[in-house]
Amino acid sequence: MLDHAERLATALGIGWEALHVETPEQEHDPDRVRGVAEALSRAAALGASIATIAAATVGDGLSAHLRSSRADHLVIGAARSDGSWRRSSDKLAATVSRDIADIALHIYPTAGAKPARRSLAAPSPALTVCPRHVALASLAVAATLLIAEGLQLWMSSRSLDLLFLFPVIAMSARYGFIPGLTAAFLSVLCYNFFLLRPAFSFDPAAPQNVVMGVVLAVVSVYTGVMTHRLRSRLVLSDRSAQENASLAAFAQRLTGDASWEATAATVCEHVHRLLNVHTVLLREVGGELEVAAAAPAFEEIGPVDRAALDWAWQHGTATGAGTATLASANWQFQPLKTSLGILAVLGLARADGRDPTPPHQQLMLSTILAQAALAHERLRLEDDMKASRPPADEQRD
């Protein structure tokens, strides 16, 4: 799909942008995050500008971005190759066409893409069981029961069942499904045992118990689902806003840097601060890779790291820790590639030896790499222009 977009932009003689819409569901699929990061890195190498926005759905985010841009063409890459790619892409195209009328759509399947699946490694926070939350649900139902016992002196017990909606909704909204369902179960039990006549007896087959249990369970599940979605979108929006602000400051700083040394120092400083990793940037000087900047101070690397560095420089692929090539290295090396070739190599490492770029940080890293590569491309073009100019004496003659 990226190749089609690049060829279309070249044929039209215009620039192009690779856009990724980050949704709350994506956080539960590290494989998808890793694939998106690789696609954005490749798009940057093909000359695209990179943009990442947060939205509830892909269609909403895409429509909102297109309304604020001047795009005339939209190239959609299907996310699945299991036979459903046509349905998903058609649905997305219909959403965009409804919101943006005057835009040309180009739809291509993504070859070799795997069906999206939810990772089972980390269960949803809404499904986790916390004994403290269950205890709070029990206390909330007990407090509601005391209030109902007091109100029973002035009103019929059959109208008090609505009171138990409050602990169910509160527990589901605040702590998730399990405390909410616990509150629903205890509400039915307490209402039937203490409030319905005859008191201190429980009839599980009573129609009122069945209806009340079903209603409270439905309310609990619905409240938990909606609250979890809203909370996920809020967290995603906040994180996206912070990341976009940091990336905007990074891009502005790069624009003001007019030398290789200043640009390298800016890249290392921002990567070190944003990703909390040791950072080093190396570029070719006189046929040899030399350290242009580092944050914090850089020490000599070992033989395995040197081999990973050379491989990244020669082949233009990520190597080292957290990658499929020379994974035993302590450092991870990311080449800065543009249409002019490989201009530098960025190295990242953590003091504890863990993967320097976990899945949730790979999207930000890919955007940083794209901006850093474009800044180095600008410096290379400026050097070429200076080298092609005739000397000042010749210009005066």
C-alpha positions as a Python dict, from the first residue, in 0.01 Angstrom:
ca = {
    (1, 'M'): (0, 0, 0),
    (2, 'L'): (285, 240, 81),
    (3, 'D'): (440, 172, -258),
    (4, 'H'): (111, 261, -429),
    (5, 'A'): (87, 586, -230),
    (6, 'E'): (448, 679, -309),
    (7, 'R'): (401, 611, -682),
    (8, 'L'): (78, 812, -687),
    (9, 'A'): (243, 1109, -516),
    (10, 'T'): (537, 1090, -756),
    (11, 'A'): (309, 1078, -1060),
    (12, 'L'): (113, 1380, -935),
    (13, 'G'): (426, 1567, -832),
    (14, 'I'): (304, 1630, -477),
    (15, 'G'): (411, 1542, -126),
    (16, 'W'): (233, 1274, 73),
    (17, 'E'): (162, 1193, 435),
    (18, 'A'): (134, 861, 619),
    (19, 'L'): (-138, 883, 883),
    (20, 'H'): (-193, 641, 1169),
    (21, 'V'): (-515, 660, 1373),
    (22, 'E'): (-453, 528, 1724),
    (23, 'T'): (-758, 369, 1887),
    (24, 'P'): (-805, 236, 2243),
    (25, 'E'): (-825, -125, 2121),
    (26, 'Q'): (-477, -103, 1970),
    (27, 'E'): (-309, -101, 2312),
    (28, 'H'): (-415, -464, 2365),
    (29, 'D'): (-240, -586, 2047),
    (30, 'P'): (140, -542, 2063),
    (31, 'D'): (181, -715, 1726),
    (32, 'R'): (-34, -451, 1558),
    (33, 'V'): (157, -170, 1730),
    (34, 'R'): (485, -317, 1611),
    (35, 'G'): (354, -354, 1257),
    (36, 'V'): (230, 5, 1249),
    (37, 'A'): (569, 131, 1370),
    (38, 'E'): (745, -61, 1094),
    (39, 'A'): (504, 76, 833),
    (40, 'L'): (556, 434, 950),
    (41, 'S'): (932, 390, 942),
    (42, 'R'): (913, 258, 587),
    (43, 'A'): (683, 544, 484),
    (44, 'A'): (935, 794, 619),
    (45, 'A'): (1209, 622, 419),
    (46, 'L'): (994, 663, 106),
    (47, 'G'): (970, 1037, 168),
    (48, 'A'): (637, 1068, 350),
    (49, 'S'): (566, 1298, 641),
    (50, 'I'): (432, 1114, 947),
    (51, 'A'): (121, 1194, 1151),
    (52, 'T'): (-38, 1006, 1441),
    (53, 'I'): (-374, 1105, 1590),
    (54, 'A'): (-597, 953, 1858),
    (55, 'A'): (-965, 881, 1798),
    (56, 'A'): (-1243, 650, 1908),
    (57, 'T'): (-1251, 478, 1568),
    (58, 'V'): (-1035, 484, 1257),
    (59, 'G'): (-1313, 641, 1053),
    (60, 'D'): (-1370, 923, 1301),
    (61, 'G'): (-1001, 1005, 1324),
    (62, 'L'): (-948, 991, 949),
    (63, 'S'): (-1246, 1216, 875),
    (64, 'A'): (-1140, 1469, 1137),
    (65, 'H'): (-787, 1483, 998),
    (66, 'L'): (-904, 1520, 640),
    (67, 'R'): (-1135, 1807, 731),
    (68, 'S'): (-837, 2002, 865),
    (69, 'S'): (-602, 1917, 575),
    (70, 'R'): (-601, 1985, 201),
    (71, 'A'): (-573, 1629, 82),
    (72, 'D'): (-723, 1548, -258),
    (73, 'H'): (-639, 1176, -261),
    (74, 'L'): (-672, 910, 9),
    (75, 'V'): (-496, 573, -18),
    (76, 'I'): (-644, 315, 220),
    (77, 'G'): (-456, -1, 308),
    (78, 'A'): (-674, -288, 429),
    (79, 'A'): (-568, -418, 769),
    (80, 'R'): (-657, -783, 703),
    (81, 'S'): (-588, -1044, 441),
    (82, 'D'): (-827, -1311, 570),
    (83, 'G'): (-1106, -1234, 324),
    (84, 'S'): (-1265, -957, 530),
    (85, 'W'): (-1037, -680, 406),
    (86, 'R'): (-1284, -572, 140),
    (87, 'R'): (-1567, -532, 392),
    (88, 'S'): (-1355, -337, 640),
    (89, 'S'): (-1205, -109, 376),
    (90, 'D'): (-1544, -48, 213),
    (91, 'K'): (-1690, 51, 550),
    (92, 'L'): (-1403, 292, 612),
    (93, 'A'): (-1434, 437, 261),
    (94, 'A'): (-1808, 487, 310),
    (95, 'T'): (-1746, 676, 634),
    (96, 'V'): (-1490, 905, 471),
    (97, 'S'): (-1705, 960, 162),
    (98, 'R'): (-1999, 1060, 378),
    (99, 'D'): (-1795, 1320, 565),
    (100, 'I'): (-1559, 1433, 287),
    (101, 'A'): (-1729, 1456, -51),
    (102, 'D'): (-1456, 1585, -284),
    (103, 'I'): (-1175, 1335, -233),
    (104, 'A'): (-1046, 1055, -455),
    (105, 'L'): (-1028, 717, -281),
    (106, 'H'): (-769, 448, -364),
    (107, 'I'): (-812, 115, -185),
    (108, 'Y'): (-542, -155, -182),
    (109, 'P'): (-516, -475, 25),
    (110, 'T'): (-216, -509, 251),
    (111, 'A'): (-25, -815, 138),
    (112, 'G'): (73, -1058, 410),
    (113, 'A'): (-110, -879, 690),
    (114, 'K'): (-233, -1095, 974),
    (115, 'P'): (-586, -1076, 1110),
    (116, 'A'): (-615, -842, 1403),
    (117, 'R'): (-645, -1024, 1731),
    (118, 'R'): (-663, -925, 2092),
    (119, 'S'): (-359, -1015, 2296),
    (120, 'L'): (-430, -1260, 2576),
    (121, 'A'): (-115, -1170, 2765),
    (122, 'A'): (-268, -872, 2946),
    (123, 'P'): (-638, -899, 3039),
    (124, 'S'): (-855, -593, 3025),
    (125, 'P'): (-846, -387, 3346),
    (126, 'A'): (-1225, -407, 3356),
    (127, 'L'): (-1203, -786, 3400),
    (128, 'T'): (-937, -798, 3670),
    (129, 'V'): (-1047, -902, 4020),
    (130, 'C'): (-935, -692, 4315),
    (131, 'P'): (-1045, -811, 4662),
    (132, 'R'): (-1051, -452, 4785),
    (133, 'H'): (-1296, -350, 4513),
    (134, 'V'): (-1519, -648, 4587),
    (135, 'A'): (-1514, -552, 4956),
    (136, 'L'): (-1611, -195, 4867),
    (137, 'A'): (-1901, -328, 4659),
    (138, 'S'): (-2020, -526, 4960),
    (139, 'L'): (-1998, -220, 5183),
    (140, 'A'): (-2190, -12, 4929),
    (141, 'V'): (-2472, -267, 4918),
    (142, 'A'): (-2476, -287, 5299),
    (143, 'A'): (-2503, 93, 5323),
    (144, 'T'): (-2788, 91, 5072),
    (145, 'L'): (-2963, -181, 5274),
    (146, 'L'): (-2944, 31, 5590),
    (147, 'I'): (-3097, 326, 5406),
    (148, 'A'): (-3372, 103, 5269),
    (149, 'E'): (-3446, -34, 5617),
    (150, 'G'): (-3490, 321, 5741),
    (151, 'L'): (-3714, 422, 5448),
    (152, 'Q'): (-3927, 111, 5499),
    (153, 'L'): (-4092, 285, 5792),
    (154, 'W'): (-4258, 535, 5554),
    (155, 'M'): (-4295, 352, 5224),
    (156, 'S'): (-4361, 10, 5077),
    (157, 'S'): (-4067, -230, 5051),
    (158, 'R'): (-4157, -315, 4690),
    (159, 'S'): (-4059, 34, 4575),
    (160, 'L'): (-3719, 21, 4746),
    (161, 'D'): (-3556, -204, 4488),
    (162, 'L'): (-3463, 103, 4279),
    (163, 'L'): (-3222, 211, 4554),
    (164, 'F'): (-2993, -80, 4470),
    (165, 'L'): (-2928, 66, 4127),
    (166, 'F'): (-2696, 320, 4288),
    (167, 'P'): (-2432, 80, 4428),
    (168, 'V'): (-2444, -129, 4109),
    (169, 'I'): (-2389, 173, 3881),
    (170, 'A'): (-2128, 327, 4112),
    (171, 'M'): (-1921, 8, 4142),
    (172, 'S'): (-1943, -71, 3769),
    (173, 'A'): (-1843, 281, 3669),
    (174, 'R'): (-1558, 312, 3918),
    (175, 'Y'): (-1409, -37, 3938),
    (176, 'G'): (-1540, -243, 3644),
    (177, 'F'): (-1748, -552, 3574),
    (178, 'I'): (-1658, -779, 3865),
    (179, 'P'): (-1738, -536, 4150),
    (180, 'G'): (-2050, -426, 3962),
    (181, 'L'): (-2178, -780, 3921),
    (182, 'T'): (-2090, -851, 4285),
    (183, 'A'): (-2300, -552, 4389),
    (184, 'A'): (-2585, -676, 4167),
    (185, 'F'): (-2579, -1024, 4321),
    (186, 'L'): (-2564, -894, 4678),
    (187, 'S'): (-2841, -644, 4606),
    (188, 'V'): (-3079, -918, 4494),
    (189, 'L'): (-2983, -1131, 4793),
    (190, 'C'): (-3021, -852, 5051),
    (191, 'Y'): (-3344, -716, 4904),
    (192, 'N'): (-3508, -1057, 4899),
    (193, 'F'): (-3381, -1169, 5240),
    (194, 'F'): (-3427, -852, 5445),
    (195, 'L'): (-3693, -639, 5274),
    (196, 'L'): (-3941, -869, 5104),
    (197, 'R'): (-4203, -1031, 5319),
    (198, 'P'): (-4176, -1273, 5477),
    (199, 'A'): (-3849, -1133, 5608),
    (200, 'F'): (-3536, -1343, 5662),
    (201, 'S'): (-3630, -1592, 5393),
    (202, 'F'): (-3499, -1630, 5042),
    (203, 'D'): (-3687, -1763, 4739),
    (204, 'P'): (-3447, -1772, 4439),
    (205, 'A'): (-3730, -1870, 4201),
    (206, 'A'): (-3947, -1569, 4283),
    (207, 'P'): (-4025, -1374, 3963),
    (208, 'Q'): (-3931, -1045, 4127),
    (209, 'N'): (-3586, -1182, 4214),
    (210, 'V'): (-3529, -1301, 3859),
    (211, 'V'): (-3636, -970, 3705),
    (212, 'M'): (-3434, -765, 3953),
    (213, 'G'): (-3125, -980, 3903),
    (214, 'V'): (-3143, -959, 3524),
    (215, 'V'): (-3199, -581, 3526),
    (216, 'L'): (-2914, -514, 3769),
    (217, 'A'): (-2678, -743, 3578),
    (218, 'V'): (-2758, -571, 3248),
    (219, 'V'): (-2712, -228, 3407),
    (220, 'S'): (-2381, -338, 3556),
    (221, 'V'): (-2242, -475, 3231),
    (222, 'Y'): (-2359, -179, 3024),
    (223, 'T'): (-2222, 75, 3270),
    (224, 'G'): (-1891, -108, 3293),
    (225, 'V'): (-1852, -130, 2914),
    (226, 'M'): (-1934, 236, 2852),
    (227, 'T'): (-1718, 363, 3136),
    (228, 'H'): (-1424, 149, 3028),
    (229, 'R'): (-1450, 279, 2673),
    (230, 'L'): (-1473, 641, 2784),
    (231, 'R'): (-1182, 600, 3025),
    (232, 'S'): (-968, 434, 2757),
    (233, 'R'): (-1043, 713, 2510),
    (234, 'L'): (-963, 978, 2770),
    (235, 'V'): (-631, 816, 2859),
    (236, 'L'): (-545, 774, 2492),
    (237, 'S'): (-636, 1134, 2411),
    (238, 'D'): (-429, 1269, 2701),
    (239, 'R'): (-129, 1059, 2608),
    (240, 'S'): (-162, 1150, 2242),
    (241, 'A'): (-181, 1520, 2327),
    (242, 'Q'): (132, 1499, 2540),
    (243, 'E'): (321, 1304, 2275),
    (244, 'N'): (213, 1542, 1998),
    (245, 'A'): (324, 1841, 2204),
    (246, 'S'): (662, 1679, 2266),
    (247, 'L'): (703, 1588, 1899),
    (248, 'A'): (604, 1939, 1791),
    (249, 'A'): (868, 2086, 2022),
    (250, 'F'): (1119, 1835, 1884),
    (251, 'A'): (1039, 1929, 1524),
    (252, 'Q'): (1060, 2301, 1604),
    (253, 'R'): (1397, 2253, 1769),
    (254, 'L'): (1527, 2057, 1468),
    (255, 'T'): (1414, 2333, 1234),
    (256, 'G'): (1631, 2584, 1420),
    (257, 'D'): (1944, 2364, 1417),
    (258, 'A'): (2178, 2460, 1134),
    (259, 'S'): (2466, 2216, 1187),
    (260, 'W'): (2522, 1842, 1206),
    (261, 'E'): (2644, 1869, 1565),
    (262, 'A'): (2345, 2071, 1688),
    (263, 'T'): (2099, 1841, 1511),
    (264, 'A'): (2262, 1529, 1657),
    (265, 'A'): (2259, 1680, 2007),
    (266, 'T'): (1889, 1770, 1975),
    (267, 'V'): (1796, 1420, 1860),
    (268, 'C'): (1986, 1249, 2142),
    (269, 'E'): (1856, 1490, 2406),
    (270, 'H'): (1491, 1450, 2308),
    (271, 'V'): (1503, 1072, 2259),
    (272, 'H'): (1674, 1033, 2596),
    (273, 'R'): (1409, 1246, 2765),
    (274, 'L'): (1099, 1114, 2585),
    (275, 'L'): (1182, 743, 2589),
    (276, 'N'): (1405, 733, 2900),
    (277, 'V'): (1686, 547, 2721),
    (278, 'H'): (2057, 594, 2665),
    (279, 'T'): (2101, 744, 2321),
    (280, 'V'): (2386, 784, 2075),
    (281, 'L'): (2385, 913, 1718),
    (282, 'L'): (2659, 815, 1473),
    (283, 'R'): (2726, 943, 1122),
    (284, 'E'): (2989, 883, 859),
    (285, 'V'): (3288, 1117, 864),
    (286, 'G'): (3577, 1041, 632),
    (287, 'G'): (3450, 692, 557),
    (288, 'E'): (3415, 591, 924),
    (289, 'L'): (3119, 600, 1164),
    (290, 'E'): (3184, 850, 1440),
    (291, 'V'): (2983, 952, 1744),
    (292, 'A'): (2809, 1284, 1669),
    (293, 'A'): (2626, 1316, 2002),
    (294, 'A'): (2517, 1107, 2300),
    (295, 'A'): (2291, 1140, 2604),
    (296, 'P'): (2421, 1063, 2860),
    (297, 'A'): (2795, 1026, 2795),
    (298, 'F'): (2871, 742, 2555),
    (299, 'E'): (3114, 463, 2631),
    (300, 'E'): (3286, 232, 2385),
    (301, 'I'): (3058, -52, 2270),
    (302, 'G'): (3148, -420, 2259),
    (303, 'P'): (3206, -648, 1959),
    (304, 'V'): (2844, -768, 1934),
    (305, 'D'): (2711, -412, 1948),
    (306, 'R'): (2968, -305, 1689),
    (307, 'A'): (2853, -586, 1459),
    (308, 'A'): (2489, -474, 1505),
    (309, 'L'): (2589, -114, 1429),
    (310, 'D'): (2772, -211, 1111),
    (311, 'W'): (2479, -425, 995),
    (312, 'A'): (2230, -141, 1050),
    (313, 'W'): (2455, 99, 858),
    (314, 'Q'): (2519, -137, 566),
    (315, 'H'): (2171, -292, 528),
    (316, 'G'): (1945, -12, 652),
    (317, 'T'): (1749, -229, 896),
    (318, 'A'): (1703, -213, 1272),
    (319, 'T'): (1940, -442, 1460),
    (320, 'G'): (2035, -527, 1816),
    (321, 'A'): (1828, -559, 2133),
    (322, 'G'): (1458, -609, 2071),
    (323, 'T'): (1498, -692, 1700),
    (324, 'A'): (1534, -1012, 1499),
    (325, 'T'): (1895, -938, 1400),
    (326, 'L'): (2177, -977, 1656),
    (327, 'A'): (1925, -965, 1941),
    (328, 'S'): (2198, -1051, 2195),
    (329, 'A'): (2342, -700, 2164),
    (330, 'N'): (2291, -450, 2445),
    (331, 'W'): (2212, -166, 2206),
    (332, 'Q'): (1942, -128, 1944),
    (333, 'F'): (2044, 59, 1629),
    (334, 'Q'): (1794, 236, 1404),
    (335, 'P'): (1912, 370, 1065),
    (336, 'L'): (1798, 717, 959),
    (337, 'K'): (1692, 652, 599),
    (338, 'T'): (1560, 895, 341),
    (339, 'S'): (1548, 908, -37),
    (340, 'L'): (1917, 1006, -23),
    (341, 'G'): (2010, 683, 154),
    (342, 'I'): (2124, 608, 509),
    (343, 'L'): (2246, 932, 664),
    (344, 'A'): (2307, 829, 1026),
    (345, 'V'): (2237, 558, 1284),
    (346, 'L'): (2060, 613, 1614),
    (347, 'G'): (2147, 380, 1902),
    (348, 'L'): (1926, 315, 2205),
    (349, 'A'): (1982, 112, 2521),
    (350, 'R'): (1844, 76, 2872),
    (351, 'A'): (2054, 54, 3184),
    (352, 'D'): (1868, -259, 3301),
    (353, 'G'): (1920, -438, 2967),
    (354, 'R'): (1550, -452, 2875),
    (355, 'D'): (1412, -390, 2527),
    (356, 'P'): (1477, -18, 2466),
    (357, 'T'): (1164, 17, 2252),
    (358, 'P'): (865, -175, 2395),
    (359, 'P'): (554, -190, 2173),
    (360, 'H'): (377, 109, 2329),
    (361, 'Q'): (677, 332, 2247),
    (362, 'Q'): (747, 214, 1895),
    (363, 'L'): (498, 451, 1732),
    (364, 'M'): (660, 751, 1897),
    (365, 'L'): (1005, 621, 1806),
    (366, 'S'): (906, 580, 1441),
    (367, 'T'): (785, 942, 1431),
    (368, 'I'): (1106, 1062, 1596),
    (369, 'L'): (1315, 866, 1347),
    (370, 'A'): (1121, 1015, 1057),
    (371, 'Q'): (1172, 1370, 1181),
    (372, 'A'): (1539, 1309, 1257),
    (373, 'A'): (1594, 1156, 913),
    (374, 'L'): (1431, 1454, 741),
    (375, 'A'): (1648, 1693, 942),
    (376, 'H'): (1962, 1507, 833),
    (377, 'E'): (1838, 1505, 475),
    (378, 'R'): (1801, 1882, 489),
    (379, 'L'): (2159, 1915, 615),
    (380, 'R'): (2288, 1687, 339),
    (381, 'L'): (2106, 1888, 72),
    (382, 'E'): (2243, 2211, 215),
    (383, 'D'): (2596, 2070, 206),
    (384, 'D'): (2547, 1957, -155),
    (385, 'M'): (2420, 2302, -252),
    (386, 'K'): (2719, 2470, -87),
    (387, 'A'): (2957, 2232, -259),
    (388, 'S'): (2800, 2300, -600),
    (389, 'R'): (2830, 2678, -568),
    (390, 'P'): (3133, 2839, -731),
    (391, 'P'): (3379, 3014, -501),
    (392, 'A'): (3309, 3377, -412),
    (393, 'D'): (3595, 3500, -634),
    (394, 'E'): (3451, 3323, -937),
    (395, 'Q'): (3108, 3471, -864),
    (396, 'R'): (3251, 3824, -864),
    (397, 'D'): (3436, 3759, -1191),
}
